[in-house]
Amino acid sequence: MDLTPRNQEQPSPALTGEPAAPAAGRWARLTALLPGLGLAVAVAVVATVVGRRFPLVGGPVTGIVLGVVLAATIRPGARLRPGITFSSKAVLQTSVVVLGSQLSLMQIVRVGVGSLPVMLGTLVVALGAAYLLGRWLGVVGNLRTLIGVGTGICGASAIAAVTPVIGAVGAEVTYAVSTIFLFNVAAVLAFPVVGHLLGMSQHAFGLFAGTAVNDMSSVVATATTYGPEAANFAVVVKLTRTLLIIPIVLALAAMTARRDRRAAADVLVPADVAAIRPPRVDVWRLVPTFLIGFLLVAAANTAGLIPAAVHPALSQVSVFLITVALSAIGLSTDLAGLRRAGHRPLLLGALLWVVVSLASLGLQRVTGTW
């Protein structure tokens, strides 16, 4: 018989050794990731096996194709979504950090500085073409800006950073991300073929992928398919390019405030118009955490803390993590969202994709980097 009084105060979890509520919450979040993460890993394993049988295609490309096919057939539900999202973001960022073990800080500085002319040139072309072609196609201002910034800098990450600054609505963000995603997949499939047809070197292709492909995931997948040197080069170019989001966001914030002041001038008194300030931008938040991790690992490699004997193994680990991330991105494909976007944003994305790709190749020729 239990003689414990019903109103007796129970001992705290700290005294009994039982896990506290926050720990239980963390465990629940972890278990919620396992189904989707397990599916992404399973697809990546199959993709790796196929990629070894067909090296020209490779594991990452196979992973994204298998993921898209599964997304169209089984349509992963809410139970799988947390793990798929985790795989497409955190696993990808981890793969980039591991890639830092293949490089030294001097290589990073040399590649970053050497790629600036092509990088800045393609950004100017992307933003200018987005404005002109967007107006010609009748794509509205915010959507035009989102697609232009996403194409010119870093895909969905740039879109996410710019959205609160310009006041874009959810539908515009969805259309822009869907458009960028479609041509990321197209780049992963088409660019390695183009590189081989043009006889591009590993470095030239790495610069091409780093400046003409949008999201980091697609840059890594595209360049990894071409070769390990191309992948290392492309990652440095892409990370340097990602930092350009800082001046772009600050410029857009100033332009948005000026636009709001002009719009308010007709209905507000001068004192109220003058009080309108640019949206506040936390610059430090715009610097990706994984970029810092990448630099720290590269610094450790530069200092000789990572033995050369483990470099091949770390390279294989990075490629597999990339394959997991690309498989997850394929699994998260929203085909219905692409259909809802309509033909005009997709046409703008297609034209920008072609223009930026040609600009990257042309600028490499002009600057003598290819």
C-alpha positions as CSV (number, residue, x, y, z in Angstrom):
1,M,0.0,0.0,0.0
2,D,1.2,3.5,-0.8
3,L,1.2,5.5,2.4
4,T,2.6,8.7,0.8
5,P,0.2,11.7,1.5
6,R,-1.3,12.9,-1.6
7,N,-0.6,16.6,-0.8
8,Q,3.1,15.9,0.0
9,E,5.4,18.1,-2.1
10,Q,7.4,16.0,-4.6
11,P,11.2,16.3,-4.7
12,S,12.6,18.4,-7.5
13,P,14.2,16.8,-10.6
14,A,17.6,18.1,-9.5
15,L,17.4,16.0,-6.2
16,T,16.0,12.9,-7.8
17,G,18.4,12.9,-10.8
18,E,15.5,13.0,-13.3
19,P,15.9,15.2,-16.4
20,A,14.6,18.7,-16.2
21,A,12.0,19.9,-18.6
22,P,14.5,21.7,-20.9
23,A,16.5,18.5,-21.3
24,A,13.3,16.7,-22.2
25,G,12.4,19.4,-24.7
26,R,15.8,19.0,-26.3
27,W,15.4,15.2,-26.5
28,A,12.0,15.7,-28.2
29,R,13.5,18.1,-30.7
30,L,16.3,15.6,-31.5
31,T,13.9,12.7,-32.0
32,A,11.7,14.8,-34.2
33,L,14.7,15.2,-36.6
34,L,15.5,11.5,-36.9
35,P,12.9,10.4,-39.4
36,G,13.6,13.1,-42.0
37,L,17.4,13.0,-41.3
38,G,17.3,9.2,-41.7
39,L,15.5,9.5,-45.0
40,A,18.0,12.0,-46.3
41,V,20.9,9.8,-45.2
42,A,19.3,6.7,-46.9
43,V,18.9,8.6,-50.2
44,A,22.5,9.9,-49.9
45,V,23.8,6.3,-49.4
46,V,22.0,5.1,-52.6
47,A,23.2,8.2,-54.4
48,T,26.8,7.6,-53.3
49,V,26.7,4.0,-54.6
50,V,25.2,5.2,-58.0
51,G,27.7,8.1,-58.1
52,R,30.6,5.6,-57.8
53,R,29.2,3.6,-60.7
54,F,28.8,6.7,-62.8
55,P,31.6,9.2,-61.7
56,L,30.7,11.7,-64.4
57,V,27.3,12.3,-62.6
58,G,28.5,11.8,-59.0
59,G,26.8,11.4,-55.7
60,P,25.6,14.9,-55.0
61,V,23.8,15.3,-58.4
62,T,22.3,11.8,-58.0
63,G,21.1,12.8,-54.5
64,I,19.2,15.8,-55.6
65,V,17.6,14.0,-58.6
66,L,16.5,11.1,-56.4
67,G,15.2,13.6,-53.8
68,V,13.1,15.5,-56.4
69,V,11.7,12.2,-57.7
70,L,10.8,11.1,-54.2
71,A,9.3,14.5,-53.4
72,A,7.1,14.2,-56.4
73,T,5.9,10.7,-55.6
74,I,5.7,10.2,-51.9
75,R,5.4,13.9,-50.9
76,P,7.1,13.8,-47.4
77,G,4.7,14.8,-44.7
78,A,5.0,16.9,-41.5
79,R,6.7,14.0,-39.6
80,L,9.7,14.1,-42.1
81,R,9.9,17.8,-42.6
82,P,12.0,18.9,-39.5
83,G,14.8,16.4,-40.3
84,I,14.8,17.2,-44.0
85,T,15.1,20.9,-43.2
86,F,17.9,20.2,-40.7
87,S,19.7,18.2,-43.3
88,S,19.4,20.8,-46.0
89,K,20.8,23.5,-43.8
90,A,22.9,22.3,-40.8
91,V,24.4,19.3,-42.6
92,L,25.3,21.5,-45.6
93,Q,27.0,24.1,-43.3
94,T,28.9,21.3,-41.5
95,S,30.1,20.0,-44.9
96,V,31.5,23.5,-45.7
97,V,33.2,23.7,-42.4
98,V,34.9,20.3,-43.0
99,L,36.0,21.6,-46.5
100,G,38.1,24.1,-44.6
101,S,40.5,21.3,-43.7
102,Q,41.6,21.1,-47.3
103,L,42.8,24.7,-47.5
104,S,45.2,27.2,-45.9
105,L,44.5,30.7,-45.0
106,M,46.9,32.0,-47.6
107,Q,45.0,30.0,-50.3
108,I,41.7,31.5,-49.1
109,V,43.0,35.1,-49.2
110,R,44.6,34.5,-52.6
111,V,41.5,33.0,-54.2
112,G,39.2,35.6,-52.6
113,V,41.1,38.6,-53.8
114,G,41.8,37.1,-57.2
115,S,38.2,36.4,-57.9
116,L,36.9,39.9,-56.9
117,P,36.8,41.3,-60.5
118,V,34.7,38.4,-61.8
119,M,32.6,38.4,-58.6
120,L,31.8,42.1,-58.6
121,G,31.2,42.1,-62.3
122,T,28.7,39.3,-62.2
123,L,26.9,41.0,-59.2
124,V,26.5,44.3,-61.1
125,V,25.3,42.4,-64.2
126,A,22.8,40.4,-62.1
127,L,21.3,43.4,-60.4
128,G,21.2,45.6,-63.5
129,A,19.7,42.8,-65.6
130,A,17.1,42.1,-62.9
131,Y,16.0,45.7,-63.0
132,L,15.8,46.0,-66.7
133,L,14.4,42.6,-67.6
134,G,12.1,42.6,-64.6
135,R,10.5,45.9,-65.8
136,W,10.3,44.6,-69.3
137,L,8.5,41.4,-68.1
138,G,6.2,43.3,-65.8
139,V,7.6,41.6,-62.6
140,V,6.7,43.8,-59.6
141,G,9.4,45.7,-57.7
142,N,10.0,43.6,-54.6
143,L,9.8,40.3,-56.4
144,R,12.2,41.7,-59.0
145,T,14.6,42.7,-56.3
146,L,14.4,39.4,-54.5
147,I,15.1,37.4,-57.6
148,G,18.0,39.7,-58.6
149,V,19.7,39.6,-55.2
150,G,19.1,35.8,-54.9
151,T,20.7,35.3,-58.4
152,G,23.6,37.8,-57.8
153,I,24.7,36.8,-54.3
154,C,23.6,33.7,-52.4
155,G,20.2,32.5,-53.3
156,A,17.7,31.8,-50.5
157,S,20.1,33.3,-47.9
158,A,20.2,36.6,-49.6
159,I,16.4,36.6,-50.1
160,A,15.9,35.9,-46.4
161,A,18.3,38.8,-45.5
162,V,16.7,41.3,-47.8
163,T,13.0,40.4,-47.1
164,P,12.5,42.4,-43.9
165,V,14.5,45.3,-45.2
166,I,12.4,46.0,-48.3
167,G,9.1,44.8,-46.7
168,A,8.5,41.9,-49.1
169,V,5.4,39.8,-48.4
170,G,5.3,36.0,-48.0
171,A,4.0,35.2,-51.5
172,E,6.9,37.2,-53.1
173,V,9.4,35.4,-51.0
174,T,7.9,32.0,-51.9
175,Y,7.9,32.9,-55.7
176,A,11.5,34.1,-55.5
177,V,12.8,31.1,-53.6
178,S,11.0,28.7,-55.9
179,T,12.5,30.4,-58.9
180,I,16.0,30.4,-57.6
181,F,15.7,26.8,-56.5
182,L,14.7,25.6,-60.0
183,F,17.7,27.2,-61.6
184,N,20.0,25.9,-58.9
185,V,19.0,22.4,-59.8
186,A,19.5,23.2,-63.5
187,A,23.0,24.5,-62.8
188,V,23.9,21.3,-60.8
189,L,22.9,19.2,-63.8
190,A,24.1,21.4,-66.7
191,F,27.3,23.3,-65.6
192,P,29.6,20.3,-65.3
193,V,28.7,19.3,-68.8
194,V,29.3,22.9,-70.0
195,G,32.7,22.9,-68.2
196,H,33.8,19.7,-69.9
197,L,32.7,20.9,-73.3
198,L,34.6,24.2,-72.9
199,G,37.7,22.3,-71.5
200,M,37.8,24.4,-68.3
201,S,40.5,23.8,-65.7
202,Q,39.6,23.0,-62.1
203,H,40.3,26.6,-61.0
204,A,38.4,28.1,-63.9
205,F,35.3,25.9,-63.3
206,G,35.5,26.6,-59.5
207,L,35.4,30.4,-60.3
208,F,32.5,29.8,-62.7
209,A,30.5,27.8,-60.2
210,G,31.3,30.2,-57.4
211,T,30.1,33.2,-59.3
212,A,27.3,31.9,-61.5
213,V,25.4,29.5,-59.2
214,N,23.2,30.8,-56.4
215,D,22.9,28.8,-53.2
216,M,25.9,27.4,-51.4
217,S,24.5,23.9,-51.6
218,S,24.3,24.0,-55.4
219,V,27.7,25.7,-55.7
220,V,29.3,22.8,-53.7
221,A,27.4,20.1,-55.6
222,T,28.2,21.6,-59.0
223,A,31.9,22.0,-58.3
224,T,32.3,18.7,-56.4
225,T,30.9,16.9,-59.5
226,Y,33.7,18.5,-61.5
227,G,36.5,17.7,-59.1
228,P,37.9,18.3,-55.6
229,E,40.1,21.3,-56.6
230,A,37.1,22.9,-58.3
231,A,35.1,22.4,-55.1
232,N,37.7,24.0,-52.8
233,F,38.1,26.9,-55.2
234,A,34.3,27.4,-55.6
235,V,33.6,27.3,-51.8
236,V,36.1,30.1,-51.2
237,V,34.7,32.2,-54.1
238,K,31.2,31.6,-52.8
239,L,31.9,32.5,-49.2
240,T,33.6,35.7,-50.3
241,R,30.6,36.4,-52.6
242,T,28.2,35.8,-49.6
243,L,29.8,38.7,-47.7
244,L,28.6,41.1,-50.4
245,I,25.1,40.8,-48.9
246,I,26.2,43.2,-46.2
247,P,26.7,46.3,-48.4
248,I,23.7,45.3,-50.6
249,V,21.4,45.1,-47.5
250,L,22.6,48.4,-46.2
251,A,22.1,50.1,-49.6
252,L,18.6,48.6,-49.9
253,A,17.7,49.8,-46.4
254,A,18.7,53.4,-47.3
255,M,16.8,53.2,-50.6
256,T,13.7,51.8,-48.9
257,A,13.7,54.7,-46.3
258,R,14.1,57.2,-49.1
259,R,11.2,55.6,-51.0
260,D,9.0,55.7,-47.9
261,R,9.9,59.4,-47.3
262,R,8.8,60.2,-50.8
263,A,5.6,58.3,-50.5
264,A,4.8,59.9,-47.1
265,A,5.6,63.5,-48.3
266,D,2.1,63.8,-49.8
267,V,0.3,62.8,-46.6
268,L,2.5,63.8,-43.7
269,V,4.0,67.0,-42.3
270,P,7.7,67.6,-43.0
271,A,8.7,66.8,-39.4
272,D,7.1,63.3,-39.6
273,V,8.7,62.7,-43.1
274,A,12.1,63.6,-41.7
275,A,11.6,61.1,-38.8
276,I,11.5,58.1,-41.2
277,R,14.8,56.2,-40.8
278,P,16.3,53.3,-42.7
279,P,15.3,49.9,-41.2
280,R,17.8,48.8,-38.6
281,V,20.2,46.1,-39.8
282,D,22.3,43.9,-37.6
283,V,25.4,43.6,-39.7
284,W,26.9,40.8,-37.6
285,R,23.8,38.6,-38.2
286,L,24.5,38.8,-41.9
287,V,27.8,37.0,-41.5
288,P,27.1,33.2,-41.6
289,T,28.3,31.3,-38.6
290,F,29.6,28.5,-40.8
291,L,31.9,30.9,-42.5
292,I,33.6,31.5,-39.2
293,G,33.8,27.8,-38.6
294,F,35.3,27.3,-42.1
295,L,38.0,29.9,-41.4
296,L,38.8,28.4,-38.0
297,V,39.3,24.9,-39.5
298,A,41.4,26.4,-42.3
299,A,43.5,28.1,-39.7
300,A,44.0,24.8,-37.8
301,N,45.1,23.2,-41.1
302,T,47.4,26.1,-41.8
303,A,49.0,25.6,-38.3
304,G,49.5,21.9,-39.0
305,L,47.0,20.8,-36.5
306,I,45.2,18.6,-39.0
307,P,47.5,15.8,-40.2
308,A,47.9,15.4,-44.0
309,A,47.1,11.7,-43.6
310,V,43.5,12.4,-42.7
311,H,42.8,14.9,-45.5
312,P,41.5,12.3,-47.9
313,A,39.1,10.9,-45.3
314,L,37.9,14.4,-44.4
315,S,37.3,15.1,-48.1
316,Q,35.2,12.0,-48.4
317,V,33.2,12.9,-45.3
318,S,32.6,16.4,-46.7
319,V,31.3,14.9,-50.0
320,F,29.0,12.5,-48.3
321,L,27.6,15.4,-46.1
322,I,27.1,17.4,-49.2
323,T,25.2,14.5,-50.8
324,V,23.0,14.2,-47.7
325,A,22.2,18.0,-47.9
326,L,21.5,17.8,-51.6
327,S,19.2,14.8,-51.1
328,A,17.3,16.8,-48.5
329,I,17.0,19.8,-50.8
330,G,15.6,17.5,-53.4
331,L,13.1,16.0,-50.9
332,S,11.9,19.5,-50.0
333,T,11.1,20.5,-53.6
334,D,7.8,22.3,-53.7
335,L,6.6,21.6,-57.3
336,A,3.2,23.1,-56.5
337,G,5.0,26.3,-55.5
338,L,6.9,26.4,-58.8
339,R,3.6,26.1,-60.7
340,R,2.0,28.9,-58.5
341,A,4.8,31.2,-59.3
342,G,3.6,31.7,-62.8
343,H,5.7,32.1,-66.0
344,R,7.0,35.6,-65.6
345,P,9.1,35.2,-62.4
346,L,10.4,31.9,-63.8
347,L,11.2,33.6,-67.1
348,L,13.0,36.4,-65.3
349,G,15.0,33.7,-63.3
350,A,15.9,31.9,-66.5
351,L,17.1,35.0,-68.3
352,L,19.2,36.1,-65.3
353,W,20.6,32.6,-65.0
354,V,21.8,32.7,-68.6
355,V,23.0,36.4,-68.4
356,V,25.0,35.8,-65.2
357,S,26.5,32.6,-66.5
358,L,27.7,34.3,-69.7
359,A,29.0,37.2,-67.7
360,S,31.0,35.0,-65.5
361,L,32.6,33.2,-68.5
362,G,33.1,36.4,-70.4
363,L,34.8,38.2,-67.4
364,Q,37.1,35.3,-66.9
365,R,38.2,35.6,-70.5
366,V,38.7,39.4,-70.2
367,T,40.6,39.2,-66.9
368,G,42.7,36.2,-68.1
369,T,41.6,33.9,-65.3
370,W,40.6,31.2,-67.8
